[in-house]
C-alpha cells in the first residue's frame, strides 16, 4: 500500500471503531482511535510478518497487545486483514461473541495471547522473544504494543530489565504515548518522564515517532529490526481520540463510547477527513 | 467391571514401603527434592522443557536442572510477576516452562498473572509453590504458604497437585510436564518420610486408597498423608477401622473415589497443611455435600497465620499430626 492508501485504510479502521463502540455501548474510544494509525502501519504497511490464511505459520511474527482494552482497533485491522468477517465487528462485547471486551486468544485467530490486566503483555513478549532468539535461534520478531499509563505498574520495569539483561533485540515495543489515563493526564497521576532516559538506562534503544505519521511509524519499525544487541522501544506520540475532534485530547473519553448522535458527528468528522489525518506534531 | 475398578484402587496394589508404619525406619527427604529429580528427568526426555527461577534456585532444587541444562534455565531475579508471564510467552512459543519459587510468591504474589495470563489464557505453563505449609518452620508466617490451594483451585483450567512424599513428587512433576495445560504443584520444605515406592502407581486425577478400613475415612494430601496413616495404624489397635485416601490431585478431584469411600465408611476426616478455608478439605466437602452428605472434621490451619518455630513444634501447636487426626476421627465417628 502507498502512504496515501494506508491513511485511507486507517480512516476506515477509525469508522469501524466508532461503529463497533456505538453498537457495543461500552468500551475504550480514545486509545483505540489514537492507535489506529500504528495498527494500520503494522498490518498493512508490510511491518508484521503474518498470513491470515495460515495463522499458525511457524515463521510468523508475534503481536502482543499489553494494553488490551484498545482491542477494537486490533479487531478492526484483523478483520480487514482477513482473519474473520468484517461484519462480525458489530458483535463486539455481546453475549456469545468472539470479540470479547478484552481479547481472548481462543476465540480470535491472529491473537496470540489473551489480555486485559495491564503490564502482563511485555513480560509475555519477553518469553516469546527469549524462546525464538535464545532457545530456537529463529528470527521471528515480537511486536509488543503497550501504553504509557501501564508503566505505573512495576511489572513493566521488571520486563524492561529482563529484555535489557538478555539483549532481546527481537522485541520492538511500541508505546502509545498519549499522555492520558482514566483519572487524568499521566504526568499528574504518576509522572513517567523521562521515559527515553529510563529505557536507555535499562538497556533499550529508543526511537520517538509521530504516531500519526505512517512514513515515520514504518520507518522506525524497520530501523528497530536493524538494531542488534538491544531491544527497541518506539515511543509513538499519539493524540487520544485522533480523528474525531470532540474526543481528541480528552481523558474523559478513555473508557467512554459515543451515543448515536455523537457517533454520527464522529463519522461525519472522519468522512470529511478522508484520510487526511493531520498531526499536531508536524 | 465396577467392582474391578474399585479393586484397582486397592491398597494391596499400592506397593507402599514395607516400613510404612515405622516412622523412624523410613528415609526422610523433602518433597521439593522430588521436583528437582523430576525436572532433570523431564529435561532429558524433552528438549522443550525449560525452568525459570526467581533467585531461589537452590532451595527449589532447580539448580540440579540448571547444572544439567544451563541453556534451558532462565534466571529472572526477584520478580515473580515477570517470571510467570515470561513462562507464558515461552509456552506460547512451544516450550514447556516450569516457573519455580515459594508458594507465598507464586501463586501468592503473582495471582493476577496466574489468573489472566495462565488460567484464562489456558497455556501450558507449570508453576510451583515450594515451602508450603507451617512445616516451613523458622522463617515464620510470611513464608508459610497456607492459601495456595484455595487460590489456585478456584481458577478454571488449572490442575492442582499436592504430592505426599519425594518419590510421588518426582512422579507428579513428570506427569505435569507430560500433560497439556496449566498445572500448579505444591511442595514442602522439610524432610518428610518417603513411604511410597517406585512401584506405587501415580495418575493425575486418581485418588489412591493407601489403607482400607470400614469405620471412617481420612482424606489427606501432601506429607500429612503419612500422619494420617500413623493415626490409622494406632486407631486400629483401639478397634477403629480407618481407610486412608491419598488425595494428591485437588483439582480435578477424583469425585468417584471420594464419594465411594464416604458411602463405605460414613464419616470423613480431611487433613492438610493449609488453611481449612478453601483448601483440599473444603473441596472434599463441596463434593460430598452435593453427592453424599457425610459428617466431616477438618484438620488444617484454623483461620490463623503461622509463626516461627521448629517444624515438629509447629506441627503439634497447629494440630497437624497423627495425635490430632486421631482426636478428629473419634469426634466424627460420634456424629455418624
Interface residues (C-beta under 8 A of the other chain):
Chain A: X62 X104 X105 X106 X112 X113 X114 X115 X116 X117 X119 X120 X123 X124 X125 X126 X127 X128 X129 X130 X131 X132 X134 X135 X136 X154 X155 X158 X159 X161 X162
Chain B: X50 X71 X72 X74 X76 X77 X79 X81 X82 X85 X86 X87 X88 X89 X90 X91 X92 X93 X94 X95 X97 X112 X113 X115 X116 X117 X120 X121 X122 X123
